[in-house]
Amino acid sequence: MLNFKSNLSAPMKLNHSRYLYIILIIIFSSSVGLAQSRQQIKTDSVFTLVQKFFNTKQADSLYALGGERFKKALTPEAFRSVADQQLFPLNGIKGSSLISFVNNNVATYKLIFEAVTLQLQMGLDQDNKLDMFLFQPFKQVTADKLTPAATSNKLLTQMDKQIEAVVRPYIQKANTVGLSVGILKDGNVSIYNYGETTRDNGELPTPNTIFEIGSITKTFTSVLLAYYVNEGKVKLTDPITKYLPDSVTVNKELRAVTLLTLSNHTSGFDRMPNNLDTKTGDELNPFKTYNKQQLFAYLKTCKLNSKPGDQYAYSNLGVGLLGTILSQISGKSFEQMVTDIICRPLMMQNTTQHLSAASLANFASVYNETGNVTTPWDFDILAPCGALHSSVNDMLIFARANMEPPANKLGKAIELTQQITRGFTKDAKLGLAWHIIVVDGVEYYFHNGATYGSSSFLAFNAEKKLAVIVLSNAAESTDAVGTAILKKLQ
């Protein structure tokens, strides 16, 4: 899933004319259901230390909890100054509670002080050090739509009522707008639409309403990889240096990285290249201007975080690079490969990277985490990690093809993506891009997605003859919705 926060260090006004510095590092994350409870426990443990050092005014101990990127953004002296002048005068945390744990990465805690209530957003890097440390005024997001959001759900069957029970709390939130749910169960398709395509336009989403699907795009990229493997164009074990220019392959760090490790997130790469600088572009559209020249410049000098194949670490960079290599091999753009190999054979008419004028008419406006309209994302070289748009109709077709692969080249590629490439004991069980999660004892192939203004969920189990798709035009995560539907229907 894509989850982007730009570099930022700026004051924010609080009560009593106080200003609090936001300390925020680039964050990208994936939601892996199998590891969620463990990751939350780790984050809560670090928060316990944060609270202890905060209340005893130990600035240096707080700083020591930070990771590499955290410390690059702020010197010990600068952090100590902020702590002494802005944080510690709040006179200690009197009470705290976890508000949310989004995308298995970002925890938000409510903090009660003597004179003000704040919230703290925290995220950890792969070494369980602080990667995100952001104080904000407390924002209570409530189910405060004044009237029930519209729906196509007729509430006639047991399934109708089950979907209503799960979706209604989500769609009534102040920061959500529209939602499409697709169910494939025992060969039958059911679609439920809620809310609006644009706030206050009174138009329900339809089965062909187009949403950003974010990182679910990665599962399409994995099909392309598998297709070219079966065609003999590439091998999963091929080192990436085989397909990169000499000016890049001089970096010895890259020699053990393979196409497989790019797809199953064991390459050792960062989540994103550190030369992706939104300050020179559009902070609300961070991938738009990042190009091939910048990607290769990063690869020339980058350092891996772990030995390729050893550790799982979700990487948008890795899948973006994978798609770039496949484009070079095929001589086609990422979008054209998706169209030719996947969408045209499956007759998926609403799945594309770039929206035509006709498609734009069906595109749902996007809304950020506070419920305000935001900018849809555009991609250049990193398109294979998150650029696709789709509809619930198309995603149901894609889910069915994954559950019942057709007897052709595409079907063989789909089957290869579902072969387990690594069974991790501490992190996740993986195919090519697919994460295998466990919901009430049942395994599902799973991926989700998120941009600044959308959230998506896809999970299926062929033996259970069940697939669930949830597409939202709001940044509010749909993971809980999708998982709850699985629990009710499996």
C-alpha positions in Angstrom: 0.0 0.0 0.0 1.2 3.5 -0.7 1.2 5.8 2.3 3.3 9.0 1.8 4.2 11.8 4.2 6.5 14.5 3.0 9.5 15.9 4.8 8.3 18.7 7.0 9.5 20.8 9.9 7.1 23.6 10.6 5.4 25.3 13.5 1.8 24.5 14.4 -0.3 26.8 16.7 -1.7 25.3 19.9 -3.7 26.6 22.9 -2.2 29.5 24.9 -0.3 30.7 21.8 2.2 27.8 22.0 3.8 26.4 18.9 4.8 22.9 18.5 7.3 21.7 15.9 6.2 18.8 13.7 8.9 16.2 13.2 7.9 14.1 10.3 9.9 11.7 8.1 9.0 10.1 4.7 6.9 7.1 5.5 5.8 4.3 3.2 4.1 1.2 4.4 2.3 -2.0 3.7 -0.5 -3.5 5.7 0.2 -7.2 6.4 -2.6 -8.7 8.4 -0.6 -11.6 9.7 2.0 -9.4 11.3 -0.4 -6.6 12.5 -0.7 -7.6 16.2 3.1 -8.0 16.5 3.8 -4.7 14.9 1.3 -2.9 17.1 2.9 -4.5 20.2 6.3 -3.2 19.1 4.9 0.3 18.5 3.1 0.3 21.9 6.3 -0.7 23.6 8.2 2.2 22.1 5.3 4.5 23.0 5.7 3.3 26.6 9.3 4.5 26.5 8.3 7.8 24.8 5.8 8.5 27.6 8.4 7.6 30.3 11.2 9.8 28.9 8.7 12.6 28.1 7.4 12.7 31.7 11.0 12.6 33.2 12.1 15.2 30.6 14.9 13.1 29.2 15.3 14.7 25.8 18.4 12.7 24.9 16.7 9.4 25.7 13.8 10.4 23.5 16.2 11.2 20.7 17.9 7.9 21.1 14.6 6.1 20.2 14.9 7.7 16.7 16.0 5.8 13.6 18.5 6.8 10.9 16.1 9.0 8.9 14.7 10.6 12.0 18.2 11.6 13.1 19.1 12.9 9.7 16.2 15.2 9.8 17.0 16.7 13.2 20.2 17.1 15.2 20.3 16.2 18.9 20.8 19.8 19.7 17.7 20.9 17.7 15.6 18.1 19.2 16.7 19.1 22.7 15.7 22.7 22.0 12.3 21.7 20.8 11.8 19.4 23.7 12.9 21.9 26.3 11.0 24.9 24.9 7.9 23.4 23.5 7.2 19.8 24.7 8.3 19.6 28.4 6.5 22.8 29.4 3.3 20.8 28.8 4.0 19.3 32.2 3.9 15.6 31.5 1.4 13.2 30.0 -1.5 12.8 32.4 -3.3 10.1 30.4 -3.0 8.4 27.0 -4.9 6.0 24.8 -4.5 4.4 21.4 -6.8 5.9 18.8 -5.9 3.9 15.8 -3.2 1.8 14.2 -3.4 2.4 10.4 -1.9 0.3 7.7 0.0 -1.8 10.3 2.4 1.1 10.5 1.2 4.4 12.0 -0.2 4.5 15.5 -2.1 7.5 16.8 -2.3 8.1 20.5 -4.4 10.6 22.4 -2.4 12.5 25.0 -4.0 14.4 27.9 -2.0 17.2 29.4 -3.0 19.7 32.1 -4.0 22.4 29.7 -4.4 20.8 26.3 -5.2 17.5 24.6 -3.0 16.5 21.7 -2.5 13.4 19.5 0.8 11.8 18.7 1.4 9.9 15.5 4.2 7.3 15.6 5.7 4.9 13.1 8.7 2.6 13.4 11.4 1.7 10.8 12.5 -1.9 10.2 14.8 -1.6 13.3 11.9 -0.6 15.5 13.2 2.9 15.8 11.1 6.0 15.4 10.6 6.9 11.8 7.6 9.2 12.4 7.1 11.4 15.5 4.4 13.9 15.0 2.4 16.0 17.6 -0.9 17.4 16.5 -3.9 19.1 18.0 -6.3 16.3 19.0 -8.8 15.6 16.2 -11.9 13.5 17.1 -13.2 12.0 13.9 -16.8 10.9 14.6 -19.7 9.4 12.7 -21.2 12.8 12.3 -23.0 12.8 9.0 -26.3 14.3 9.8 -28.3 11.9 7.7 -27.6 8.3 6.6 -25.5 8.1 3.5 -27.3 6.8 0.5 -26.9 3.2 -0.6 -27.9 0.7 -3.2 -28.2 -2.0 -0.5 -31.8 -3.1 -0.4 -31.4 -4.9 2.9 -33.4 -7.9 1.7 -31.0 -10.8 2.3 -28.9 -11.9 5.2 -25.8 -10.9 3.2 -27.3 -7.5 2.6 -27.8 -7.0 6.3 -24.2 -8.2 7.1 -22.7 -5.8 4.6 -24.8 -2.9 6.0 -23.7 -3.7 9.5 -20.0 -3.5 8.5 -20.1 -0.6 6.0 -22.5 1.8 7.8 -20.1 2.8 10.5 -17.4 3.5 7.9 -19.5 5.5 5.5 -21.1 7.6 8.3 -17.7 9.0 9.3 -17.1 12.7 8.6 -14.0 12.0 6.6 -15.5 9.4 4.2 -17.5 10.0 1.0 -18.1 7.0 -1.3 -17.6 3.3 -1.2 -18.1 0.3 -3.5 -18.1 -3.3 -2.2 -17.8 -6.3 -4.5 -18.5 -9.8 -3.3 -17.8 -13.0 -5.3 -19.3 -15.9 -3.3 -20.0 -19.4 -4.6 -19.8 -18.1 -8.1 -22.3 -15.3 -7.5 -21.5 -11.6 -7.7 -23.0 -9.0 -5.4 -22.2 -5.2 -5.5 -23.1 -2.7 -2.9 -22.5 1.1 -3.3 -22.6 3.7 -0.6 -22.3 7.5 -0.4 -21.4 9.8 -3.2 -18.8 10.0 -6.0 -18.3 13.6 -5.1 -19.4 15.2 -1.8 -22.9 16.7 -2.0 -23.4 15.7 -5.7 -26.1 13.1 -4.7 -24.7 10.5 -7.0 -24.1 7.0 -5.7 -21.0 5.1 -7.0 -21.9 2.5 -9.6 -20.2 -0.8 -10.5 -18.2 1.2 -13.1 -17.2 4.1 -11.0 -13.4 4.5 -11.2 -11.2 4.7 -8.1 -7.5 4.9 -7.4 -6.5 1.4 -6.3 -3.0 2.3 -5.1 -0.7 -0.6 -4.3 -3.1 -3.3 -5.5 -1.3 -2.2 -8.7 1.6 -4.4 -7.5 -0.4 -7.5 -8.1 -0.8 -6.6 -11.8 3.0 -6.0 -12.0 3.6 -9.4 -10.5 1.4 -10.9 -13.3 3.5 -9.2 -15.9 6.6 -10.6 -14.3 5.2 -14.1 -14.2 4.0 -13.8 -17.8 7.5 -12.9 -19.1 9.0 -15.6 -17.0 6.8 -18.2 -18.6 7.7 -16.7 -22.0 11.3 -17.3 -21.3 12.1 -13.5 -21.5 13.4 -13.4 -17.9 14.0 -15.6 -14.9 13.0 -14.9 -11.3 16.6 -15.5 -10.3 18.0 -13.0 -12.8 20.0 -10.3 -11.0 18.7 -6.8 -11.7 22.2 -5.8 -12.9 21.6 -7.9 -16.0 19.0 -5.2 -17.1 20.6 -2.0 -15.8 23.2 0.3 -17.5 26.9 0.0 -16.6 26.7 3.3 -14.9 24.4 1.8 -12.4 25.8 -1.7 -12.0 29.1 -0.3 -10.7 27.2 -0.3 -7.4 28.2 -3.6 -5.9 25.2 -3.5 -3.5 22.9 -4.4 -6.4 24.6 -7.6 -7.5 22.5 -10.0 -5.3 19.2 -8.3 -5.9 17.0 -10.4 -8.2 13.7 -9.9 -9.9 12.1 -12.2 -7.4 13.3 -10.2 -4.4 11.9 -7.0 -6.0 8.5 -8.7 -6.3 8.3 -10.3 -2.8 9.8 -7.3 -0.9 13.0 -9.0 0.2 15.4 -6.9 -1.9 16.8 -4.9 0.9 15.8 -1.6 -0.8 14.3 1.3 1.1 10.5 1.8 0.8 11.2 4.8 -1.4 14.4 6.4 -3.0 15.8 9.1 -0.8 16.1 11.5 -3.7 12.3 11.7 -4.2 11.9 15.3 -3.1 8.4 16.7 -3.0 9.7 20.1 -2.2 10.7 20.6 -5.9 7.4 19.2 -7.2 3.9 18.9 -5.9 3.7 17.7 -2.3 0.1 16.4 -2.9 1.2 14.5 -6.0 4.6 13.2 -4.9 5.3 10.6 -7.7 4.4 12.8 -10.7 7.8 14.1 -11.6 10.1 11.3 -10.3 11.7 10.0 -13.5 14.1 7.3 -14.8 17.1 9.5 -14.5 16.5 10.2 -10.9 15.8 6.5 -10.2 19.1 5.4 -11.8 21.0 8.2 -10.0 19.7 6.8 -6.7 20.6 3.2 -7.7 24.2 4.2 -8.4 25.0 5.0 -4.8 22.3 3.4 -2.7 22.9 1.1 0.2 20.7 -1.9 1.0 19.2 -2.4 4.4 19.6 -6.1 4.5 21.0 -9.0 2.4 18.7 -9.7 -0.6 16.3 -12.6 0.2 16.8 -12.5 4.0 14.3 -10.0 5.3 10.8 -8.8 4.3 10.6 -5.0 4.0 7.9 -3.6 1.9 9.3 -1.5 -0.9 7.5 0.7 -3.4 10.8 1.4 -4.9 11.5 -2.3 -5.6 8.3 -2.9 -7.5 8.6 0.4 -9.3 12.1 -0.8 -10.5 10.7 -4.2 -11.4 8.1 -2.7 -13.7 10.8 -0.5 -15.2 12.9 -3.5 -16.1 9.9 -5.3 -17.6 9.1 -2.2 -19.8 12.7 -2.3 -21.0 12.4 -6.0 -21.9 9.1 -5.7 -23.6 9.6 -2.3 -25.3 6.2 -1.3 -23.9 5.1 1.2 -21.3 3.7 -0.2 -18.0 0.2 0.8 -19.0 0.5 -0.9 -22.3 1.7 -4.1 -20.8 -1.2 -4.1 -18.3 -3.7 -3.5 -21.2 -2.2 -6.1 -23.6 -1.5 -8.9 -21.1 -4.2 -8.5 -18.5 -7.1 -6.1 -19.2 -7.8 -6.9 -22.9 -7.9 -10.7 -22.5 -10.1 -10.3 -19.4 -12.3 -7.6 -20.9 -11.5 -5.2 -18.0 -12.6 -1.8 -19.5 -12.1 0.5 -16.6 -8.5 -0.5 -15.5 -5.8 1.9 -16.7 -3.1 4.2 -15.5 -4.1 7.3 -17.4 -7.7 8.3 -17.5 -9.3 9.3 -20.8 -11.9 12.1 -21.0 -14.6 9.5 -20.9 -13.1 7.7 -17.9 -12.7 11.0 -16.0 -16.5 11.4 -16.1 -16.7 8.2 -14.0 -13.8 9.0 -11.7 -14.7 9.5 -8.0 -13.2 12.6 -6.5 -10.7 11.9 -3.8 -10.6 13.0 -0.1 -7.7 13.1 2.4 -7.6 11.7 5.9 -9.5 14.8 7.3 -12.2 14.5 4.7 -11.0 17.4 2.5 -10.8 17.1 -1.3 -7.2 16.4 -2.5 -5.3 15.7 -5.7 -5.4 12.4 -7.5 -1.9 10.9 -7.9 0.0 10.8 -11.2 3.1 8.6 -11.8 6.1 8.5 -14.0 8.8 5.8 -13.6 7.3 4.4 -10.4 3.9 3.7 -11.9 4.2 -0.2 -11.4 4.0 0.3 -7.6 0.7 2.1 -7.5 -0.6 4.0 -10.6 -3.7 2.0 -11.6 -7.3 3.0 -11.5 -10.1 0.5 -11.6 -13.8 -0.1 -10.8 -15.4 -2.7 -8.6 -16.7 -4.5 -11.7 -13.2 -4.8 -13.1 -11.7 -5.9 -9.8 -14.3 -8.6 -9.5 -13.2 -9.9 -12.9 -9.6 -9.8 -11.8 -10.5 -11.6 -8.5 -12.4 -14.3 -10.4 -9.4 -14.8 -12.8 -7.2 -15.3 -9.8 -9.6 -17.8 -8.2 -10.2 -19.6 -11.5 -7.2 -18.9 -13.8 -8.1 -19.2 -17.5 -6.5 -22.0 -19.6 -4.1 -19.7 -21.4 -0.9 -17.8 -21.0 -2.5 -15.3 -18.7 -3.9 -18.0 -16.5 -0.4 -19.7 -16.2 1.1 -16.3 -15.2 -1.6 -15.8 -12.6 -0.9 -19.3 -11.2 2.8 -18.5 -10.9 2.1 -15.3 -8.9 0.3 -17.4 -6.2 3.2 -19.8 -5.6 4.6 -19.2 -2.2 8.1 -17.6 -2.7 8.9 -17.2 1.0 7.2 -18.4 4.2 8.3 -16.0 6.9 8.0 -16.8 10.5 8.2 -13.3 11.8 6.7 -11.2 9.0 4.5 -12.5 6.2 3.9 -15.4 3.9 4.3 -14.2 0.3 3.7 -15.1 -3.3 4.7 -12.7 -6.1 3.4 -9.4 -4.6 0.5 -11.3 -2.9 0.5 -11.3 0.9 -1.1 -14.3 2.5 -3.1 -13.2 5.6 -5.1 -15.3 8.1 -8.6 -14.3 9.0 -10.2 -16.5 11.7 -8.1 -19.4 10.7 -8.6 -19.0 6.9 -5.8 -18.0 4.6 -6.4 -15.4 1.9 -4.3 -13.9 -0.9 -4.4 -10.2 0.0 -3.3 -6.8 -1.1 -4.5 -3.3 -0.2 -3.8 0.2 -1.5 -3.9 3.8 -0.3 -3.1 7.2 -1.8 -3.7 10.6 -0.2 -7.3 10.3 -1.2 -8.2 6.6 -1.6 -8.2 3.3 0.1 -8.7 -0.2 -1.4 -8.8 -3.8 -0.2 -8.8 -7.1 -2.2 -8.7 -10.6 -0.7 -9.7 -14.0 -2.0 -9.7 -17.7 -1.2 -10.4 -20.1 -4.1 -11.3 -23.1 -1.9 -13.8 -21.0 0.0 -15.1 -19.6 -3.3 -14.9 -16.1 -1.7 -13.5 -12.8 -2.8 -14.0 -9.4 -1.2 -13.2 -6.0 -2.9 -13.6 -2.7 -1.1 -12.9 0.6 -3.0 -13.2 4.0 -1.3 -12.5 7.5 -2.5 -11.3 8.6 1.0 -7.9 8.0 2.6 -9.7 6.4 5.6 -8.4 2.8 5.6 -10.8 0.1 4.3 -8.8 -2.8 5.8 -11.2 -3.2 8.8 -14.2 -3.1 6.5 -12.8 -5.8 4.2 -11.6 -8.0 7.0 -15.0 -7.8 8.8 -16.8 -8.8 5.6 -14.6 -11.8 5.3 -15.3 -12.9 8.8 -19.1 -12.7 8.2 -19.1 -14.5 4.9 -16.5 -17.2 5.1 
